Amino acid sequence: ALADAGWTEAVRAVSDLAAGKGKRVEPVQSNGKTLYRGYVTGFNTRAEATAFCERLKSTGRSCFVR
Protein backbone atom coordinates (compact mmCIF):
# COMPACT_ATOMS: atom_id res chain seq x y z
CA ALA A 1 0.00 0.00 0.00
CA LEU A 2 2.88 2.39 0.79
CA ALA A 3 4.52 1.67 -2.56
CA ASP A 4 1.24 2.43 -4.31
CA ALA A 5 0.90 5.67 -2.35
CA GLY A 6 4.47 6.60 -3.28
CA TRP A 7 3.69 5.95 -6.93
CA THR A 8 0.62 8.17 -6.77
CA GLU A 9 2.60 10.98 -5.14
CA ALA A 10 5.41 10.71 -7.68
CA VAL A 11 3.03 10.79 -10.63
CA ARG A 12 1.26 13.80 -9.16
CA ALA A 13 4.59 15.61 -8.62
CA VAL A 14 5.82 15.15 -12.21
CA SER A 15 2.61 14.43 -14.07
CA ASP A 16 3.85 15.87 -17.37
CA LEU A 17 6.72 13.34 -17.43
CA ALA A 18 4.71 10.42 -16.04
CA ALA A 19 2.23 10.07 -18.90
CA GLY A 20 2.35 6.57 -20.34
CA LYS A 21 4.65 5.21 -17.65
CA GLY A 22 3.99 2.09 -15.65
CA LYS A 23 4.95 0.83 -12.22
CA ARG A 24 6.46 -2.28 -10.74
CA VAL A 25 6.83 -3.08 -7.04
CA GLU A 26 9.37 -5.63 -5.79
CA PRO A 27 10.26 -6.82 -2.29
CA VAL A 28 13.79 -5.95 -1.14
CA GLN A 29 15.53 -7.39 1.93
CA SER A 30 17.31 -4.83 4.13
CA ASN A 31 18.66 -5.49 7.62
CA GLY A 32 16.42 -8.53 8.02
CA LYS A 33 13.28 -6.64 6.99
CA THR A 34 11.26 -6.79 3.82
CA LEU A 35 10.81 -3.42 2.14
CA TYR A 36 9.00 -2.75 -1.10
CA ARG A 37 10.69 -0.72 -3.80
CA GLY A 38 8.66 0.93 -6.52
CA TYR A 39 9.97 1.24 -10.06
CA VAL A 40 8.76 3.50 -12.82
CA THR A 41 8.78 1.68 -16.16
CA GLY A 42 8.26 2.57 -19.80
CA PHE A 43 11.18 4.86 -20.63
CA ASN A 44 12.55 4.75 -24.18
CA THR A 45 16.07 5.81 -23.21
CA ARG A 46 18.27 6.07 -20.15
CA ALA A 47 18.38 9.84 -20.72
CA GLU A 48 14.58 9.99 -20.48
CA ALA A 49 14.67 8.00 -17.23
CA THR A 50 17.42 10.24 -15.85
CA ALA A 51 15.45 13.38 -16.67
CA PHE A 52 12.40 11.94 -14.89
CA CYS A 53 14.52 11.01 -11.88
CA GLU A 54 16.22 14.40 -11.64
CA ARG A 55 12.86 16.13 -11.81
CA LEU A 56 11.46 13.84 -9.14
CA LYS A 57 14.46 14.53 -6.89
CA SER A 58 13.88 18.26 -7.33
CA THR A 59 10.54 17.75 -5.55
CA GLY A 60 12.29 16.26 -2.51
CA ARG A 61 11.76 12.60 -3.35
CA SER A 62 14.43 9.96 -3.74
CA CYS A 63 15.14 8.35 -7.07
CA PHE A 64 17.85 6.50 -8.96
CA VAL A 65 18.15 5.02 -12.43
CA ARG A 66 19.04 1.33 -12.67
Contacts in CASP RR format, 6 or more apart in sequence:
PFRMAT RR
TARGET T0000
AUTHOR 0000-0000-0000
METHOD contacts of the structure
MODEL  1
ALADAGWTEAVRAVSDLAAGKGKRVEPVQSNGKTLYRGYVTGFNTRAEAT
AFCERLKSTGRSCFVR
2 36 0 8 1.000
3 25 0 8 1.000
3 36 0 8 1.000
3 37 0 8 1.000
3 38 0 8 1.000
4 25 0 8 1.000
6 38 0 8 1.000
7 23 0 8 1.000
7 25 0 8 1.000
7 38 0 8 1.000
7 40 0 8 1.000
9 61 0 8 1.000
10 18 0 8 1.000
10 40 0 8 1.000
10 56 0 8 1.000
10 61 0 8 1.000
11 18 0 8 1.000
11 21 0 8 1.000
13 56 0 8 1.000
13 59 0 8 1.000
13 61 0 8 1.000
14 52 0 8 1.000
14 55 0 8 1.000
14 56 0 8 1.000
14 59 0 8 1.000
17 51 0 8 1.000
17 52 0 8 1.000
17 55 0 8 1.000
18 40 0 8 1.000
18 52 0 8 1.000
20 42 0 8 1.000
21 40 0 8 1.000
21 41 0 8 1.000
21 42 0 8 1.000
21 43 0 8 1.000
21 52 0 8 1.000
22 40 0 8 1.000
22 41 0 8 1.000
22 42 0 8 1.000
23 38 0 8 1.000
23 39 0 8 1.000
23 40 0 8 1.000
23 41 0 8 1.000
24 38 0 8 1.000
24 39 0 8 1.000
24 41 0 8 1.000
25 36 0 8 1.000
25 37 0 8 1.000
25 38 0 8 1.000
25 39 0 8 1.000
26 36 0 8 1.000
26 37 0 8 1.000
26 38 0 8 1.000
26 39 0 8 1.000
27 34 0 8 1.000
27 35 0 8 1.000
27 36 0 8 1.000
27 37 0 8 1.000
28 34 0 8 1.000
28 35 0 8 1.000
28 36 0 8 1.000
28 37 0 8 1.000
29 35 0 8 1.000
39 66 0 8 1.000
40 49 0 8 1.000
40 52 0 8 1.000
43 49 0 8 1.000
43 52 0 8 1.000
46 65 0 8 1.000
49 65 0 8 1.000
50 65 0 8 1.000
52 63 0 8 1.000
53 63 0 8 1.000
53 64 0 8 1.000
53 65 0 8 1.000
54 63 0 8 1.000
56 63 0 8 1.000
57 63 0 8 1.000
END
